[in-house]
Amino acid sequence: MPPRNKKPLKASTDLASVFFALGDKTRLQLIAVLCAGGALSIAQLTAGTDVTRQAVTKHLRMMADAGLVKDIKVGRERLWQFEPGAMEEARLSLETIGRQWEQALGRLKVSLED
């Protein structure tokens, strides 16, 4: 029997928003920058890129809705930071699916060997 997770996995519709948010090249790049750089402003996130501030704002809002990032207000500035919880839930979900596939393939192999 596979080990039980401490927390139940999110409903598939919640995880779908996480996977959808991660399915875009720009959003993946933003996640990578936020993971490496901590909390950053939109100006910092757009520096050196061809992506507009408006586009980054739209991507950040979508990722915030999926629980991947959050904004914090520091003085008059709004900073964005990575939130690992949703990503961890997605990882756990993929691990569970992977174990289920391994078990199914194991049963198939046993049935074919008989």
WOWOPE-V756490 format. One line per field, one symbol per residue. phi: phi as a letter, one per 20 degrees, with the letter a starting at -180 (. if undefined). A space follows every 50 residues. Layout:
phi = ???
This chain:
phi = .ffeffdffffgfffffffffeedgffffffffffedmfceffffegmce efffffgffffffffenecbdcecmeddddcfdfgfffffffffffffff fgffffffffffff
